[in-house]
Amino acid sequence: MAGSQPFAVAGAPARRRYTQPAADCCFVHGCVMHRVRSFYSELALGRLVLAFQPVVWLPDSNRVLYQEGLLRHVDALGEGVYPFAMLEKHQLMRELDRSVVHGVIDSLLLDEHLRLGCNISAQSAIVDHYWREIIAQLRDAPSVAARLVIEITESATPPSTLAAIEFVLCLRELGCRVAIDDFGAGLGTLEFIRQTRPDIVKIDQGYLQRARLETNNAQTLGHLVQLCKTLAPCVIIEGIESEADRALVTACGSEWGQGYLFGRPQIDALGARCLLQPLSS
């Protein structure tokens, strides 16, 4: 009959949507918070460190724009697995982000020739008391601010667009450079980039991976590079692993790149290790 449901049984009760039992939800939440506490315990014990990887000029990779600090565990080999998505989901990235930025500033203070960058979550892109000490430190040390690149990742949305714009403007007024990281893979928008006018846009490595496989994807990458050049003076393509990648990226119009071809992240790249420490609120 018209309008009837297939396999319906006359008089049968309507199917109810499954709801996860409260006990299961509590268990999952407990597991999540255990991982979060364990992660921050490692931070408190000084077991988290930054490994640095160069961002280079493609015609001559000896010319380094800056070195990006990437989170590592002092005892781990390789990249490791860190609960960033979990921390962002539960609004718990900010303490880590402050520790990372503070650690990079300390490294810059030790060596006036270094130019370093680091990632922060878009959730941390708000000028408030969490950043008061770091902002004051950068204001008192303009030579340090001029050598610092703050990369804002797009894996989460900022507290508000206006707050994020204010945050970017604050950093730039201090003399820092601001990068939008993993562009094209997260939640960021062209409008946000247009309003913030970052110094650098870093194109997510997924575009290069796809460009290796199909000509159409290579054309897409080329168009994206040209678009990004209208939004920021410096465009970086991530994930360059071979000379073929370098040639492809160069053909797409990018002059700057980052990837294993130019060096893997090294925790001893600066000489002294950049160990992270928790900061008081």
N, C-alpha and C positions, 0 to 999 in steps of 0.2 A: 504493500500500500504506500501511496505517496506520503512522505514525511515520516514514515516509520523508521526506526533504527534497526539495522541488521543484527540478527542474533539476540534481539531483545526478548526477554521473557515476561509475559503478561503478569502483572502484579508484583514483579521483582522490585525491590527497593532501588532507588537511584544510587549509582556508584559515587562514593565520596572521594574527594581528593585526599591522597595520602599525606598525612602530616607527621613529620619526624617526632617521635616521642620526646618529651621534655628531658628525660634521663639521657637519651642519646645526645641531645643538644648540649647538655651540661658536660657530658664526656668529651665531646669534640672541643668545646670551649676550653675545658681543662687541659687537653692535649696541646691546643694552640698556645695557651698561656705558659705551659711548661716549656715549649720550644722558645718562646720569647724570653722567658727568664733565663734559660740556659744560654741563649745568644748573648744577652746583656751581661751575664756572669762572665763569659769569655772576654767581653770588653773590659769589665772591671778588673780582671786578672791580668790584663795586658797581653792577651794572646791574639789580638787582632792587629793586623799590620797592613800598610799600603804597599802594593807592588806597582812600579811605575813603568809605563809603556810610552814610547815617543810618538808624537804626531809630527810628520815630516813633510817637507816640500818634495813633491814627486820627481821633478827633474834632477834633484840632488838630495838624497835621503840623509846626507850628513848635516843638512840644515834642519834643525829641530825647532818647531814652533813652540812647543811645550811638552811636558811629560804628564800624562794622566795617571793619577793614583787610583788603583783598583783594590778593593778589599780582599784580603787573604788572611788565612789562619797561619800563625807562625809555624805550625807543625804539619800543615797540609801540603800535598803536592798538587800542582795544577790549580784550576780555578776554584774548586770546591763548590758546595751548594749552600746558599745562604737564604734565610727566610724573608727576603725583601718584600715579596708579594704579600706575605702574611703580615709583616710589619705595616705595610701601607694600608692593607684592608682594615686593620685595627687602629689606624692613626698613631702608630708607634715608631715612626721613622726619625722623628726630630732629634732625639738624643743622639742617635748614631750620626746623623748629618752634621750636627754641631761638632762632635768629636772628630769627624773626618776633616772638616774645614780647619779646625784648630790645629790638628796634626800637620796639615799641609803648611799652614802659616808658620809653625815652629820650624819646619824644614827650610822654608824660605828665609827665615831669620838667620839660620845657621850658614847659609851660602848665598851671597848676593848675586851670584851668576845664574842661579836656578830660575826656571820659569815652569810653574807647576799648575795642574788643574785637578779638579775632583768633582764627583757627582753629588748632587743632593736631589731628593725627591721634590716634585712640584708641591707636595704637601707642606714642605718647609719654606716655601717661597712667600713669606709674610714677615714684615718688619714688626717685631715685638720683643718682649723682654728676653726671649731665648737667644736672640742675636745681639743683645746690647753690648756685651763684652767684646765680641768679635768685631762689631762695627766700630767701637771705640779704638780697638787695637789697630785696625786698618786705617782709621782716620789719623792716628798718631804716626803711622809708618807708611806714607804714600809710596815709597820705593818698593815695599812689599806688595801693596795692593796692585801696583802696576805689573807685577809678575805673577798674579794669581788669576786663574780662569775658573769660574764657577759654572759647571755644567748642570743644567736643570733637565732631569729626565721626565719623559712624558708618560710614564707608566701609571700615573695617578693624576687626578685633577687637583689644581691648587685650591686653597680655601676660598678664594674668589679671584676672578680675573683682575679686578681693580687692585687687590692686595698684591697679586703677583707682579703686576706692572710697576707698582710702587717699589717692590722689592728689587726688581731689575734696575730701575732708575737709581735707587739708593746705592747699589753695588757699582754702577757705572760712575756715579758722582764721586765715589771713593777712589776711582781709578782702576777698578777690577774690570776684566773682560768677562762677558757672559755668553755662554753657549747653550743652544737648545740641542740636547742629546737624543740620539735614536729617532731623529725626525722621520715621520712616516710610519712608525710602528706603534705609536702610543695614542694617547687621548688628546694631544695638542692639536691646535687648529692654526690655519694660516692667519686668521684674524688676530690670534694671540701673538704670533710672531710679528705680524705687521705693526701691532701696537707697541710691543716691547722693543723692537729693532735691536736684536742681539748682535753681538760682534761676530758670532760664529754660529753656523748651523752644521750639525753633524748628521749626515744621512745614514740611516740604519743599514747595517750590513746585508739585510735581507734583499735589498734592491740589487746589490752587486751579485749576490748568490743567484738570483733569478736572471740577471743580465748575462751570466756565463752560459746560460742554457739556450736562450732564444734571442734573436735579433730584435724582435719587438720589445723585449724587456730591456735590452741595451738602449734602445731609443727612448724608452720611458725614463731610464736613469739619466740620460742626457738632457731630456726636457726638465726633469726634476732639478738637476744641477743648475740649469739656466734660471729656473724659477727661484731657487734659493739664493742665487746671486743678486736678485732684485731685492731680497729681504735682508741680507747680511753681507758684509765685505769679504768674509772668509767662509768657504764651504769645504767641509772635510768628509770624505767617504770612508766608512769603517769597514773592516774585514778584509783588507788586502793581504792575500796569502802567497801570491806568486808574481813573477814578472809579467805573466799574461794578464793578471788582474791589474797591475800597474798600468800596462798599456791600454787596457780597456777603460779604466777610470780616466786616464789622461785624454783618451779619445772622446770621452763624455764631457770633457771641459773642466774637470776638477784639477786643481794644482796641489791640493793637500790631501794626505791620506794617513791611515793608521791601520796596523794589522801585523800579523806574525812575520810577514816578509821583512819588516823593519825591526823586529824584536818582540819577544814575548815579555809580558809583565815580569819584572824582577824586583824582589823585595830588597835587594842590596844595590839597586841601581844608583842610589844617591850616596853610597858609601855608608852612612849611618842609617839604620832602619827607622822607618817612620811608624813607631808603635802608637796605637791609639789609646786614649785614656778617657774615662767618663768625665763629664763636666757637671758641676752643680747648677741647678736651675736658677 
